[in-house]
Amino acid sequence: MEENLQQPNYIILSVPLSELPVTETFLLRSKLMGFSSLGEIVRTDLKVVSGFEDYSERWYFELISLLERNGLIHLISA
């Protein structure tokens, strides 16, 4: 039986968000919340992030999608 596990892409954590395949809305909201890389986001408690004025569920779902596509979903603390 073959498992379909995504190999974690840890390099992406230090890449500026502006260089990642994300929407302009995700970039803007991330910047307004003070994030410039995916690493900064995953090191922050998402319960705290969800209280930020510029947080939205759409932003959160795009974050989850990006993490899943790169095998990094295990890095978030919901």
C-alpha positions as CSV (number, residue, x, y, z in Angstrom):
1,M,0.0,0.0,0.0
2,E,1.5,3.3,-1.1
3,E,1.2,6.3,1.2
4,N,0.8,9.7,-0.4
5,L,2.8,11.9,2.1
6,Q,4.1,15.2,1.0
7,Q,7.8,15.7,1.8
8,P,8.2,18.7,4.0
9,N,9.6,21.8,2.3
10,Y,11.2,23.6,5.2
11,I,13.1,26.0,2.9
12,I,9.8,27.8,2.1
13,L,9.6,29.0,5.7
14,S,12.3,31.6,5.2
15,V,11.2,32.7,1.7
16,P,9.5,36.1,1.7
17,L,5.8,35.8,1.3
18,S,5.9,38.0,-1.7
19,E,7.9,35.3,-3.5
20,L,5.4,32.5,-2.7
21,P,2.3,31.5,-4.8
22,V,-0.2,33.4,-2.7
23,T,-2.9,35.9,-3.4
24,E,-2.5,39.6,-3.2
25,T,-5.1,39.6,-0.4
26,F,-3.0,37.1,1.6
27,L,0.1,39.2,1.1
28,L,-1.6,42.4,2.2
29,R,-3.3,40.8,5.3
30,S,0.0,39.1,6.3
31,K,1.8,42.4,6.0
32,L,-0.8,44.3,8.0
33,M,-0.5,41.6,10.7
34,G,3.3,42.1,10.7
35,F,4.4,38.9,8.9
36,S,6.9,38.8,6.1
37,S,7.6,35.0,6.0
38,L,5.7,31.8,6.5
39,G,8.1,31.0,9.3
40,E,7.0,34.0,11.2
41,I,3.4,32.9,10.9
42,V,3.9,29.3,12.1
43,R,5.9,30.5,15.1
44,T,3.0,32.6,16.2
45,D,0.0,31.1,18.2
46,L,-2.9,31.1,15.7
47,K,-5.3,31.9,18.6
48,V,-3.4,35.2,19.0
49,V,-3.4,35.7,15.2
50,S,-7.1,35.1,15.0
51,G,-7.7,38.2,17.2
52,F,-5.8,40.5,14.9
53,E,-7.9,43.1,13.2
54,D,-6.7,42.1,9.7
55,Y,-7.2,38.3,10.3
56,S,-9.9,36.6,8.1
57,E,-11.1,33.1,7.6
58,R,-10.1,33.4,3.9
59,W,-6.5,34.3,5.0
60,Y,-6.5,31.3,7.3
61,F,-7.8,28.8,4.7
62,E,-5.1,30.1,2.2
63,L,-2.5,29.6,4.9
64,I,-3.7,26.0,5.6
65,S,-3.7,25.3,1.8
66,L,-0.1,26.6,1.5
67,L,1.1,24.5,4.4
68,E,-0.6,21.4,3.2
69,R,0.8,21.7,-0.3
70,N,4.3,22.0,1.2
71,G,4.0,19.2,3.8
72,L,4.1,21.6,6.7
73,I,0.6,21.5,8.1
74,H,2.1,19.9,11.3
75,L,3.8,23.2,12.2
76,I,0.7,25.1,13.1
77,S,-0.9,25.2,16.6
78,A,-4.6,25.8,16.2
